[in-house]
C-alpha cells in the first residue's frame, strides 16, 4: 500500500491488519536479551501478571533481578520494556520502515515478551500504535465500532486494579498474528492482546501531547519571556456601584492583560513547538562524557573513516524560518540554513563526506553538538573516541499500561 493511501484511508480513522508487513521477519533480539535489559537500572521495564481464577492483575516495575526470571510461571505474565530502539541499534533500524511519518511524532519501540496467556488486559491508547509480531503468536481482539459507523464504546476503567483496564470490552474483530504481521490502531480503539504461545511483540508508539500538556508548556514559555511592565490596568475606571463586585468591565480588562502575552509571532511560535516536541516524553537526557577531543582530531578521524553517531536519546527536528531554518536538538534551538538543518536532522550518523558537505556554520554546529554529547565518535576498530552517556529523566512518565497508554 502506498503511504499516501494509508494516511488518507486509515491514519487516525480506522484499524488495519497487515499480513506479512515484514515478510520473513526475524527478531533482532531474543527474550533473554529483553530480560537482561529489564535488569538495567536505567531501563523502563514492567511485569504484568494475571491470576485468571480471581481475575486479579499485578503490576511490578523494574529494574528486576536476574534470578527472578527462571522462577517465573509458565503462563499469564508479560514483560514490557520501553525505548528498546535506544538501547539496541538493530531494533532502532526498524524505524526506517516508518519514514513516511514525521520522525518527531514517533515516541519509541516498546518490546514485550509474553508467556502463553500473557496480556496487559483490554485497554485503549491515546495515540497511534503499530503492533508488529516478532516471535510466536498473539491473538488481538479489537472494538472497531466507531470505524464501522457505530457508537463510541464505553471507556470507563475498572477501579479494582492498578492498570487502566476497560470495565467493558466487546470485540468486533479477532485475529491471530504471526511473525511479520502488523496491526495498526488509531487512538482510542479498545484492544486486547493475549499470547497464544511464548511471543515477542514490537510496539511502535507515537507522541501525541494532550492539549493540557501543550498549553502548560506554552503558558510557561509565555510567562518566562513576559515583560514585567505588562500588567492589568484600568485607566477608564468609573466609580464602583458595588466595591465588592468583579464587573464585566474588569473581566474585559483581565482578558486584555492576557492578550498582551499572546505569541502572535509565527517565528516564536514555531521555535516553541520545535523545542517542546524534541523534549516531550524523553526518557533520558544526553550529557557529555569522556576526555575532550579537539576539533582538528575529530575532523582527522572523520577523514580516516570514523563516524559521528547520534546519541540514541538525542531527538532532532527542523523547520523553515523567515530567514534560513531552525534546528531543534533535545530542546535546543540552532539557526542554520535549511540545507544544513535538514541534513543534520535526518542523519543518524555523519561520515567524513557528510561533514564536508555542510557549510562552515553547519560544521560548527555539529562540533558543538559533539562536545555536548549528542554525537559519539565511532571507529571501525572501536578504539578511542569521545563517548557520551545518558541519565534517566525521573520526572518523565514511562507511558506504560498503568496510565492507559500501554502500547
C-alpha positions as CSV (number, residue, x, y, z in Angstrom):
1,X,0.0,0.0,0.0
2,X,1.3,3.4,-0.9
3,X,2.0,5.6,2.2
4,X,-0.4,8.3,0.8
5,X,-3.2,5.8,0.6
6,X,-2.6,4.5,4.1
7,X,-2.6,8.1,5.5
8,X,-5.7,9.0,3.6
9,X,-7.8,6.0,4.4
10,X,-6.6,4.6,7.7
11,X,-4.4,7.0,9.7
12,X,-6.4,8.1,12.8
13,X,-9.5,6.8,11.1
14,X,-9.7,3.0,11.3
15,X,-7.6,0.0,12.2
16,X,-5.7,-2.0,9.6
17,X,-4.3,-5.6,9.8
18,X,-1.3,-6.0,7.6
19,X,-0.4,-9.6,6.9
20,X,3.3,-10.1,6.1
21,X,4.1,-6.4,6.7
22,X,7.7,-7.5,7.1
23,X,7.8,-10.9,5.3
24,X,10.3,-13.3,6.7
25,X,10.9,-11.1,9.7
26,X,13.5,-12.4,12.2
27,X,13.5,-10.6,15.6
28,X,16.9,-8.8,16.2
29,X,16.6,-9.6,19.9
30,X,15.6,-12.7,21.9
31,X,13.5,-13.0,25.1
32,X,16.6,-13.4,27.2
33,X,18.0,-10.2,25.7
34,X,14.9,-8.4,26.8
35,X,15.1,-9.9,30.3
36,X,18.7,-8.8,30.6
37,X,17.7,-5.2,29.6
38,X,14.9,-5.3,32.2
39,X,17.6,-5.7,34.8
40,X,19.4,-2.5,33.9
41,X,19.0,0.4,36.3
42,X,18.1,2.9,33.6
43,X,15.7,0.8,31.5
44,X,12.0,1.4,31.9
45,X,10.5,-2.1,32.5
46,X,7.4,-3.6,34.0
47,X,5.9,-7.1,34.5
48,X,2.2,-7.5,34.4
49,X,0.8,-10.8,35.8
50,X,-2.8,-12.1,35.7
51,X,-4.5,-14.5,38.0
52,X,-7.3,-16.0,35.9
53,X,-9.1,-17.6,38.7
54,X,-9.9,-14.4,40.5
55,X,-9.3,-12.0,37.6
56,X,-6.6,-10.2,39.6
57,X,-3.9,-8.2,37.9
58,X,-0.5,-7.3,39.4
59,X,2.0,-4.7,38.1
60,X,5.6,-4.6,39.1
61,X,8.2,-2.1,37.9
62,X,11.9,-2.8,37.3
63,X,14.8,-3.0,37.4
64,X,14.5,-6.7,38.1
65,X,17.0,-9.2,39.4
66,X,18.4,-11.8,37.0
67,X,17.5,-14.6,39.3
68,X,13.8,-13.7,39.1
69,X,13.2,-14.8,35.6
70,X,14.0,-18.6,35.9
71,X,11.3,-18.9,38.6
72,X,8.6,-17.1,36.7
73,X,5.3,-19.0,35.9
74,X,4.9,-20.8,32.6
75,X,1.9,-18.7,31.7
76,X,-0.1,-15.5,32.2
77,X,2.6,-12.8,32.6
78,X,4.2,-10.2,30.3
79,X,7.5,-8.3,30.5
80,X,7.4,-4.9,28.8
81,X,10.5,-2.7,28.2
82,X,10.2,0.9,26.8
83,X,12.7,2.6,24.4
84,X,14.3,-0.6,23.2
85,X,15.2,1.3,20.0
86,X,17.5,3.5,22.0
87,X,19.3,0.5,23.6
88,X,19.6,-1.7,20.5
89,X,20.6,-0.3,17.1
90,X,19.1,-3.2,15.2
91,X,15.7,-2.6,16.9
92,X,16.1,1.1,16.2
93,X,16.7,0.4,12.5
94,X,13.1,-0.8,12.2
95,X,12.0,2.9,12.4
96,X,13.3,3.3,8.8
97,X,10.1,1.5,7.7
98,X,8.1,4.3,9.2
99,X,9.8,7.2,7.4
100,X,6.5,8.2,5.8
101,X,5.6,9.7,9.2
102,X,7.3,12.7,10.8
103,X,10.1,11.2,12.9
104,X,9.4,13.7,15.7
105,X,6.0,12.1,16.0
106,X,7.5,8.7,16.8
107,X,8.0,8.0,20.5
108,X,9.7,4.7,20.9
109,X,9.6,1.0,20.2
110,X,8.4,-0.9,23.2
111,X,9.1,-4.6,23.2
112,X,7.1,-7.1,25.2
113,X,7.7,-10.8,26.0
114,X,4.6,-12.7,27.0
115,X,4.4,-16.2,28.3
116,X,1.4,-18.2,27.0
117,X,-1.7,-16.4,28.1
118,X,0.2,-13.3,28.9
119,X,-1.6,-10.0,28.5
120,X,-1.9,-6.5,29.8
121,X,-5.7,-6.5,29.6
122,X,-8.2,-4.7,27.5
123,X,-7.3,-1.0,27.2
124,X,-7.0,2.0,24.9
125,X,-4.1,4.1,23.9
126,X,-4.3,7.9,23.4
127,X,-2.1,7.8,20.3
128,X,-1.5,5.8,17.1
129,X,0.4,2.5,17.5
130,X,1.8,-0.2,15.2
131,X,1.9,-3.7,16.7
132,X,4.5,-5.8,14.9
133,X,4.6,-9.5,15.8
134,X,8.3,-10.5,16.1
135,X,8.2,-14.1,17.5
136,X,5.4,-16.5,18.4
137,X,1.7,-15.7,18.0
138,X,-0.6,-13.2,19.7
139,X,-4.3,-13.0,19.5
140,X,-5.6,-9.5,19.1
141,X,-9.2,-8.6,19.7
142,X,-10.3,-5.0,18.9
143,X,-13.5,-3.0,19.1
144,X,-13.8,-1.1,15.9
145,X,-17.4,0.0,16.4
146,X,-16.7,3.7,15.6
147,X,-14.9,2.8,12.3
148,X,-17.9,0.6,11.4
149,X,-20.3,3.5,11.9
150,X,-21.4,2.5,15.4
151,X,-21.4,4.3,18.7
152,X,-18.3,5.1,20.7
153,X,-17.7,2.2,23.1
154,X,-17.6,2.8,26.9
155,X,-14.1,3.9,28.0
156,X,-14.8,3.5,31.7
157,X,-12.0,1.9,33.7
158,X,-12.0,-0.8,36.3
159,X,-11.4,0.6,39.8
160,X,-10.0,-2.6,41.3
161,X,-6.7,-2.8,39.5
162,X,-3.6,-0.6,39.2
163,X,-3.8,-0.7,35.4
164,X,-6.2,1.4,33.4
165,X,-8.2,-1.6,32.1
166,X,-11.6,-1.2,30.5
167,X,-14.6,-2.2,32.5
168,X,-16.4,-3.4,29.4
169,X,-14.9,-4.8,26.2
170,X,-16.9,-6.2,23.3
171,X,-14.6,-7.0,20.3
172,X,-15.7,-6.7,16.7
173,X,-12.6,-8.3,15.2
174,X,-10.4,-11.2,16.3
175,X,-7.1,-12.1,14.7
176,X,-4.0,-14.2,15.4
177,X,-0.8,-12.5,14.3
178,X,2.4,-14.4,13.5
179,X,5.9,-13.2,12.8
180,X,6.0,-10.3,10.4
181,X,2.3,-9.5,10.7
182,X,1.4,-6.0,12.0
183,X,-1.7,-4.3,13.3
184,X,-2.2,-0.5,13.1
185,X,-4.6,1.0,15.7
186,X,-5.7,4.7,15.7
187,X,-6.1,6.4,19.1
188,X,-8.9,5.3,21.5
189,X,-9.6,1.9,19.8
190,X,-10.2,-0.7,22.6
191,X,-7.9,-3.7,22.1
192,X,-6.8,-6.8,24.0
193,X,-3.8,-8.9,23.1
194,X,-3.2,-12.4,24.5
195,X,-0.2,-14.6,23.8
196,X,-1.1,-17.9,22.1
197,X,2.4,-19.1,22.9
198,X,5.6,-17.5,24.2
199,X,6.0,-14.5,22.0
200,X,7.7,-11.1,21.3
201,X,5.7,-8.1,20.2
202,X,7.2,-4.8,19.0
203,X,5.1,-1.8,19.6
204,X,5.8,1.5,17.7
205,X,4.1,4.2,19.6
206,X,3.5,7.8,18.6
207,X,3.9,11.1,20.5
208,X,0.6,12.9,20.9
209,X,0.7,15.6,23.6
210,X,-2.6,16.4,25.1
211,X,-4.0,19.9,24.8
212,X,-3.3,20.4,28.5
213,X,0.4,19.5,28.1
214,X,0.7,21.8,25.1
215,X,-1.0,24.6,27.0
216,X,1.0,24.1,30.2
217,X,4.4,24.4,28.4
218,X,3.1,27.2,26.2
219,X,2.0,29.3,29.2
220,X,5.2,28.6,31.0
221,X,7.1,29.9,27.9
222,X,5.0,33.0,27.7
223,X,5.4,33.7,31.4
224,X,9.2,33.2,31.3
225,X,9.5,35.6,28.4
226,X,7.0,38.2,29.7
227,X,7.8,41.8,30.1
228,X,7.1,42.6,33.8
229,X,5.8,46.0,32.8
230,X,2.8,44.4,31.1
231,X,0.1,44.5,33.8
232,X,-3.6,44.7,34.5
233,X,-4.6,48.3,34.2
234,X,-7.8,50.3,34.3
235,X,-7.3,53.9,33.2
236,X,-11.0,54.0,32.3
237,X,-12.2,53.1,35.8
238,X,-15.5,54.6,36.8
239,X,-16.9,54.9,40.4
240,X,-17.9,51.4,41.6
241,X,-21.6,50.7,42.1
242,X,-20.6,47.8,44.3
243,X,-17.0,47.8,45.6
244,X,-17.0,44.0,46.1
245,X,-18.2,43.2,42.6
246,X,-16.0,42.0,39.7
247,X,-17.9,43.5,36.9
248,X,-17.9,42.9,33.2
249,X,-15.5,45.8,32.5
250,X,-13.0,44.3,35.0
251,X,-13.2,40.9,33.2
252,X,-12.7,42.6,29.8
253,X,-9.5,44.3,31.2
254,X,-8.3,40.9,32.5
255,X,-8.7,39.4,29.1
256,X,-6.9,42.3,27.6
257,X,-4.0,41.8,30.0
258,X,-3.8,38.1,29.0
259,X,-3.9,39.0,25.3
260,X,-0.8,41.2,25.7
261,X,1.1,37.9,26.3
262,X,-0.2,36.2,23.2
263,X,2.5,34.7,21.0
264,X,1.5,36.3,17.7
265,X,4.9,36.0,16.1
266,X,4.9,32.8,13.9
267,X,8.7,32.5,14.4
268,X,8.4,32.4,18.2
269,X,5.5,30.0,18.0
270,X,7.5,27.7,15.7
271,X,10.5,27.8,17.9
272,X,8.4,27.0,21.0
273,X,6.8,24.0,19.3
274,X,10.1,22.6,17.9
275,X,11.7,22.9,21.3
276,X,8.7,21.3,23.0
277,X,8.5,18.3,20.7
278,X,12.2,17.4,20.9
279,X,11.9,17.3,24.7
280,X,8.4,15.9,25.2
281,X,8.3,12.4,26.7
282,X,12.1,11.9,26.6
283,X,13.0,9.1,28.9
284,X,16.7,10.0,29.0
285,X,19.0,13.0,28.6
286,X,22.2,13.5,26.8
287,X,25.3,14.5,28.8
288,X,28.9,14.9,27.6
289,X,31.4,12.3,28.9
290,X,34.9,11.1,28.4
291,X,38.1,13.1,27.6
292,X,37.7,16.1,25.3
293,X,38.9,15.7,21.8
294,X,40.0,18.7,19.7
295,X,38.2,19.7,16.6
296,X,41.3,19.0,14.5
297,X,41.4,15.5,15.9
298,X,37.7,14.9,15.2
299,X,38.0,16.1,11.7
300,X,41.1,14.0,11.1
301,X,39.3,10.9,12.5
302,X,36.3,11.6,10.1
303,X,38.7,11.7,7.1
304,X,40.1,8.4,8.2
305,X,36.8,6.7,8.2
306,X,35.3,7.4,11.6
307,X,31.6,8.2,12.1
308,X,29.8,10.7,14.3
309,X,26.9,8.6,15.5
310,X,24.0,10.4,17.0
311,X,23.3,9.6,20.7
312,X,20.2,7.4,20.9
313,X,18.5,9.9,23.3
314,X,19.2,12.9,21.1
315,X,16.0,14.0,19.3
316,X,16.2,16.3,16.3
317,X,13.8,18.1,14.1
318,X,13.9,21.2,11.9
319,X,11.7,23.8,10.3
320,X,12.0,26.6,7.8
321,X,12.1,30.1,9.3
322,X,11.7,33.6,7.8
323,X,15.5,33.6,7.4
324,X,17.1,30.2,6.9
325,X,15.9,27.5,9.3
326,X,15.9,26.3,12.8
327,X,17.4,23.0,14.0
328,X,15.9,21.7,17.2
329,X,18.1,19.3,19.3
330,X,16.6,18.0,22.5
331,X,15.1,21.4,23.3
332,X,18.0,23.5,21.9
333,X,17.4,25.9,19.1
334,X,20.1,26.5,16.5
335,X,19.9,28.8,13.5
336,X,21.2,27.2,10.3
337,X,20.5,27.1,6.6
338,X,17.6,24.8,5.5
339,X,20.1,22.6,3.7
340,X,22.3,22.1,6.8
341,X,19.4,21.7,9.2
342,X,17.7,19.0,7.0
343,X,21.0,17.1,6.6
344,X,21.8,17.1,10.3
345,X,18.3,16.3,11.5
346,X,17.8,13.4,9.1
347,X,21.2,11.7,9.6
348,X,21.6,9.2,12.5
349,X,25.3,9.2,11.7
350,X,27.7,11.5,9.8
351,X,30.8,10.4,7.9
352,X,33.6,12.5,6.5
353,X,31.7,13.2,3.3
354,X,28.5,14.2,5.2
355,X,30.6,16.5,7.3
356,X,32.4,18.1,4.4
357,X,29.0,18.7,2.6
358,X,27.9,21.0,5.4
359,X,28.6,24.7,5.4
360,X,31.1,26.2,7.9
361,X,28.3,27.1,10.2
362,X,26.8,23.6,9.9
363,X,30.2,22.0,10.8
364,X,30.5,24.4,13.7
365,X,27.0,23.2,14.9
366,X,27.9,19.6,14.6
367,X,31.1,20.0,16.6
368,X,29.2,22.0,19.3
369,X,26.7,19.1,19.5
370,X,29.5,16.6,19.6
371,X,31.1,18.4,22.6
372,X,27.7,18.4,24.3
373,X,27.4,14.6,23.9
374,X,24.8,14.5,21.0
375,X,27.3,12.5,18.9
376,X,29.7,9.7,19.7
377,X,32.8,9.3,17.6
378,X,32.8,5.7,16.4
379,X,35.9,4.0,15.0
380,X,35.9,0.9,12.8
381,X,38.1,-0.9,15.3
382,X,36.1,0.6,18.2
383,X,39.4,2.1,19.5
384,X,39.4,5.6,21.1
385,X,37.0,8.3,20.7
386,X,34.9,10.6,22.9
387,X,31.8,8.8,24.1
388,X,28.6,10.0,25.6
389,X,26.4,8.8,28.3
390,X,22.8,9.3,29.4
391,X,20.9,9.6,32.6
392,X,17.2,8.9,33.2
393,X,14.7,11.7,33.4
394,X,12.9,10.5,36.5
395,X,10.2,13.1,36.1
396,X,9.0,11.6,32.8
397,X,6.0,9.3,32.7
398,X,7.0,6.0,31.2
399,X,3.8,5.7,29.2
400,X,3.0,2.1,30.3
401,X,-0.3,0.4,30.5
402,X,-0.8,1.6,34.1
403,X,-1.5,5.1,32.8
404,X,-3.7,3.9,29.9
405,X,-1.0,4.2,27.3
406,X,0.4,0.7,27.3
407,X,1.0,0.2,23.6
